Amino acid sequence: MKLNYKRTILIGFAFMSILAFWQFYDQVIPFALENTFGLGTFAANAIMSIDNVLAIFMLPLFGAISDRTQTKLGRRTPYILFGTLMAVTLMVILAFFHESVNFWGFFFALLLLLVVMAVYRTPAVAYMPDVTPKPLRSKANAIINLVGYVGGIFSMGAMMFLLKSEKNAAGESVYVKGQSFLPIFFAVAAFMLVSVLIMVLTIKENKVVAEAGVVDEPDEPTVGKGKKLSGPVLRSLILILCSVFLWFMAYNAVTTAFSRYCLAMWNAGPNVSSGYLMAATVSAIVAFVPLGFLSGKLGRKATVLIGIAVMTVCYASAIVIHKQTPVMYLLFALVGIGWAAINVNSFPMVVEMSSGSDVGKYTGLYYTFSMAAQITTPLLSGFIMDNLGLGYQILFPYAVLFSALSFVTMLFVKHGDSKPLPKTSVLENFDTED
């Protein structure tokens, strides 16, 4: 049984398109809401949380609907293709509303865009398991994630090179106000469209599904006993889900507010913030392999705790940095390593407590807690910054608090820590569920 690498890479182009959009969304949209339309931090963060609210309801819904879809294009491809076409069209419309400073046009176009992205996100993720037997899915998911990160890096690179900045007297990059964002919108939209068209034109879903002949059999129960967990296992499950919520509260607050933090604290634009965030992304990619070996030696829980500790120290260090400095690249690179350590191991710990018949339920629990944090943290951090008058200087202390709390709850997790089986391929060390 061998993995079809070419097919897996091409299927990953859909995920690459999606990650390109979300990296763009997290950096450009909140920046535009505050600096083009003059919204406060709380209002901007409230709008930024809409995608997570939609995700909680729409991702499982359209995953189930696509399961029952039968067309000449297949089950997943129609959602991916037509969803991308609609998303790209709405991004172009969004760009012109931004340029004309039409807030309500921008808001409703953005709302429609987020609905469209929620419609085809789950079908895109479900495509790979449809054509990949269970023993090969770790390796396939590794490839999907690696291909996907290319999309995120593209968007960050586009923001770095297509947005203008100028040097001040201290030699720091300063954001040039009033510049057009059309090149960024168009570059990301074109990348999304080309990526998905390559996938659709090279992979015929019905044909490859028939050739793969994938039939899933339920696994034997592991830690969980059927539908009911024992008391100690249930406590561990609750604690790790609380940990997931807390570390997403910290990390998502930083990633969604950092472009505005750079402007408020350093008068620097998204081209600067994207450079720091790219350091985190690249370091995470590089770290997956050694982290895979480390978790095999130390266990999942210990590796997660190390990751949390590294991120907490980095957030604390950023508090005392008051100007642009190469040290920020180092801190964000370490944040990326810490985040990779968490994501490589936390999802498998949750699934370890399930049986084969309810893996989907536990997957849903994991994403419910992570999405709940991503809804809550922009609103809470925005309220603290705006309504309590503490401003953006509170961002990293806020992250330190929730990251440290996640370390505490994770300390008391007693289950789900079975050490991974030896990897049969280096690629399997890239397998994450982030």
Secondary structure, 3 states (H helix, E strand, C coil): CCCCHHHHHHHHHHHHHHHHHHHHHHHHHHHHHHHCCCCCHHHHHHHHCHHHHHHHHHHHHHHHHHHCCCCCCCCCHHHHHHHHHHHHHHHHHHHHHHHCCCHHHHHHHHHHHHHHHHHHHHHHHHHHHHCCCHHHHHHHHHHHHHHHHHHHHHHHHHHHHHCCEEECCCCCEEECCCCCCHHHHHHHHHHHHHHHHHHHHHCCHHHHHHHHCCCCCCCCCCCCECCECCHHHHHHHHHHHHHHHHHHHHHHHHHHHHHHHHHHHHCCCHHHHHHHHHHHHHHHHHHHHHHHHHHHHHCHHHHHHHHHHHHHHHHHHHHCCCCCCCHHHHHHHHHHHHHHHHHHHHHHHHHHCCCHHHHHHHHHHHHHHHHHHHHHHHHHHHHHHHCCCCCHHHHHHHHHHHHHHHHHHHHCCCCCCCCCCCCCCHHHHHCCCC
